Amino acid sequence: MDDFRFLMVGIAGLILMIPWSMFYNETKPKFMMPLAAGVMTIIAAVALYLSFTTGDISNVFVTAFLISFFAFQWFANAVSISRNNI
């Protein structure tokens, strides 16, 4: 069980590298990228906390974290496209 916890932390860390690497990209609302990265980090922290305390990895926050990851990718692509068209 402990090995699985380390794996979960590692996967969450790898996924969070993507939004935090785009932290300083310019967006129209200035703090949009940092806000998105912060929200994803909070969701990941709550998901890990609930998974570790309850032992259940299929909680709502794990699902929300995965959905927020895909939503962030769409958001980052939209920012990139709009910046290139200006």
LUMNUTOR-156427 format. One record per residue (C-alpha): residue number from 1; residue in one letter; x negated, y, z. Coordinates in steps of 0.02 Angstrom, whole numbers, padded with zeros to 5 digits. Layout:
<rs>
  seq  type       X       Y       Z
  NUM     a       X       Y       Z
...
</rs>
This chain:
<rs>
  seq  type       X       Y       Z
    1     m   00000   00000   00000
    2     d  -00143   00121   00038
    3     d  -00219   00094  -00134
    4     f  -00053   00143  -00213
    5     r  -00051   00304  -00112
    6     f  -00222   00352  -00177
    7     l  -00162   00314  -00352
    8     m  -00010   00427  -00329
    9     v  -00119   00570  -00266
   10     g  -00238   00546  -00412
   11     i  -00098   00546  -00541
   12     a  -00020   00701  -00465
   13     g  -00190   00787  -00465
   14     l  -00220   00745  -00647
   15     i  -00048   00806  -00698
   16     l  -00070   00968  -00599
   17     m  -00234   01005  -00689
   18     i  -00134   01054  -00843
   19     p  -00029   01194  -00768
   20     w  -00172   01259  -00660
   21     s  -00288   01266  -00811
   22     m  -00163   01383  -00896
   23     f  -00150   01494  -00742
   24     y  -00227   01647  -00824
   25     n  -00140   01638  -00993
   26     e  -00053   01801  -01031
   27     t   00135   01796  -01035
   28     k   00266   01932  -01052
   29     p   00319   01920  -00871
   30     k   00144   01932  -00798
   31     f   00162   01799  -00663
   32     m   00258   01668  -00762
   33     m   00116   01541  -00778
   34     p   00060   01554  -00596
   35     l   00241   01540  -00541
   36     a   00268   01383  -00646
   37     a   00106   01306  -00581
   38     g   00152   01348  -00402
   39     v   00326   01275  -00416
   40     m   00255   01115  -00490
   41     t   00128   01104  -00348
   42     i   00262   01126  -00216
   43     i   00372   00993  -00298
   44     a   00222   00874  -00306
   45     a   00178   00905  -00123
   46     v   00356   00870  -00066
   47     a   00365   00715  -00177
   48     l   00202   00647  -00105
   49     y   00256   00687   00073
   50     l   00423   00599   00053
   51     s   00342   00451  -00035
   52     f   00213   00430   00103
   53     t   00334   00450   00248
   54     t   00475   00343   00181
   55     g   00374   00221   00077
   56     d   00497   00245  -00067
   57     i   00419   00308  -00227
   58     s   00582   00331  -00320
   59     n   00644   00486  -00231
   60     v   00722   00638  -00312
   61     f   00565   00744  -00300
   62     v   00459   00620  -00398
   63     t   00587   00628  -00537
   64     a   00593   00818  -00524
   65     f   00403   00825  -00534
   66     l   00399   00722  -00693
   67     i   00538   00827  -00770
   68     s   00448   00987  -00721
   69     f   00290   00921  -00805
   70     f   00380   00898  -00971
   71     a   00470   01065  -00951
   72     f   00303   01151  -00919
   73     q   00234   01079  -01081
   74     w   00382   01152  -01177
   75     f   00361   01317  -01087
   76     a   00174   01325  -01124
   77     n   00205   01287  -01308
   78     a   00339   01423  -01317
   79     v   00220   01549  -01239
   80     s   00083   01499  -01360
   81     i   00197   01513  -01511
   82     s   00269   01681  -01459
   83     r   00096   01751  -01425
   84     n   00035   01699  -01598
   85     n   00185   01778  -01685
   86     i   00162   01950  -01608
</rs>
